[in-house]
Amino acid sequence: MALARSRRRAAQVDYWPGFVDAMSTLLLVIIFLLSMFVLAQYFLSQEVTNKDTVLNRLNNQIAELTELLSLARADKRDLQSSIATLTASLAAAEGERGRLQGLLDAKAGAADAASGEVVTLSGTLDEQKRISAQALAQVELLNQQIAALRRQIGALEAALEASESRDRESQTKIADLGRRLNVALAQRVQELARYRSDFFGRLREILSQRSDIRVVGDRFVFQSEVLFPAGTDAINPGGKAELDKLADALKELEAQIPSEIAWVLRVDGHTDKRPINSDRFPSNWELSSARATAVVKYLIDRGVSPNRLVAAGFGEFQPLEDGDSEEIYGRNRRIELKLTER
C-alpha cells in the first residue's frame, strides 16, 4: 500500500510553473514586437515627412528654374530674330554697297558723291556689325545660362530620384511590417478558433444529456424552457444547474486562453413572434434582453469574469425557423452562447 502511494506521488509532475514561464515569455516577445513596430512606424513617418518637405522644396526650385529657362528661351528667340533682321540689313547694305561701287566705276564724274555715300553706308554697315556682335555675345551668354540651368535641373532630378528611392525603401519596410502584423493577427484568430473548438467540445461533454440543448453552427443553443418559466426572466433551479456547468467550463477556458487574446462569450436572448405586453416587459425586446442579462449576471455570480461576457437581446427578429406551430415557437424561444472576438 505505501509503495503504491509513493509511486502515485512520483507520477504526479507539476507542469504549471513551466506553462506560466512559457506564456510569460510569449507575452514579452509579443510586447517587444509591438514596441518595435510602433518605433518603426514613428521613424518611418518622420522619414516620410522629411522626404515630403525636401520633395516639395525641390519641386518649387524646379518650377522656378523652368520658368527662368522659359524666359531665357524667349529672350534667345527675340535675339535670334534681331540677328536675323540685322543680317538681312547687312546683306541689303552690302548689296547696296556693291551697286554703288558699280555706279562709281561706271560714272567717274560722280565719284565724289558716290564715295561720300559709300562712306556713309560703310559707317552704317560697321554699326550694324557692332550691334550684331553685341547680339551674338548676348546669345552666347544666354546659352551659357541655359547650360547652367540644365546642370542644376540634372542635379535636382538626381536628388529627386534619390528621394524617391528612399521613399520606395520606406514603403517596402512599412509593407513588411504590415505583413508581419497581419500574420500575428491571423495567428491570434487561429488560436481563438482552437479554444472555441475545445470549449464547445467541453460543453458537449457536460451538457450531452439534454436534448433541448444543442449546437447550431458556431453557437450553443439553450431552449428558453431549460432556464426560464414562460414570460419571465427568473432562472429556474434546473436552469441554474445547467448554468453552473457552463460557468465551470468558462472558468477553465479563462485559465487556458492567454490574456492578450480579446475574447468574449456573447449571450443572446431570443423569443418567438407572439407579442408580449406586461408592466415589466412591454415587448419581446425587453424580455429577450432581460433573459440574456439574467444569464450573464448568474455566470458572474458563479465566478466568471464580467469582462468576458456580453448580453444581447434580439426579440423575435432572428428566428431559427418560420412557422406558427408550438414546436417552432419552442425552438425559436432560446438563449444562444457564442464565443467570439471582442
C-alpha positions, 0 to 999 in steps of 0.5 A: 500500500505505501509503495503504491502511494509513493509511486502515485506521488512520483507520477504526479509532475507539476507542469504549471510553473513551466506553462506560466514561464512559457506564456510569460515569455510569449507575452514579452516577445509579443510586447517587444514586437509591438514596441518595435513596430510602433518605433518603426512606424514613428521613424518611418513617418518622420522619414516620410515627412522629411522626404515630403518637405525636401520633395516639395522644396525641390519641386518649387526650385524646379518650377522656378528654374523652368520658368527662368529657362522659359524666359531665357528661351524667349529672350534667345528667340527675340535675339535670334530674330534681331540677328536675323533682321540685322543680317538681312540689313547687312546683306541689303547694305552690302548689296547696296554697297556693291551697286554703288561701287558699280555706279562709281566705276561706271560714272567717274564724274560722280565719284565724289558723291558716290564715295561720300555715300559709300562712306556713309553706308560703310559707317552704317554697315560697321554699326550694324556689325557692332550691334550684331556682335553685341547680339551674338555675345548676348546669345552666347551668354544666354546659352551659357545660362541655359547650360547652367540651368540644365546642370542644376535641373540634372542635379535636382532630378538626381536628388529627386530620384534619390528621394524617391528611392528612399521613399520606395525603401520606406514603403517596402519596410512599412509593407513588411511590417504590415505583413508581419502584423497581419500574420500575428493577427491571423495567428491570434484568430487561429488560436481563438478558433482552437479554444472555441473548438475545445470549449464547445467540445467541453460543453458537449461533454457536460451538457450531452444529456439534454436534448433541448440543448444543442449546437447550431453552427458556431453557437450553443443553443439553450431552449428558453424552457431549460432556464426560464418559466414562460414570460419571465426572466427568473432562472429556474433551479434546473436552469441554474444547474445547467448554468453552473456547468457552463460557468465551470467550463468558462472558468477553465477556458479563462485559465487556458486562453492567454490574456492578450487574446480579446475574447468574449462569450456573447449571450443572446436572448431570443423569443418567438413572434407572439407579442408580449405586453406586461408592466415589466416587459412591454415587448419581446425586446425587453424580455429577450434582453432581460433573459440574456442579462439574467444569464450573464449576471448568474455566470458572474455570480458563479465566478466568471469574469464580467469582462468576458461576457456580453448580453444581447437581446434580439426579440423575435427578429432572428428566428431559427425557423418560420412557422406558427406551430408550438414546436417552432415557437419552442425552438425559436424561444432560446438563449444562444452562447457564442464565443467570439472576438471582442 
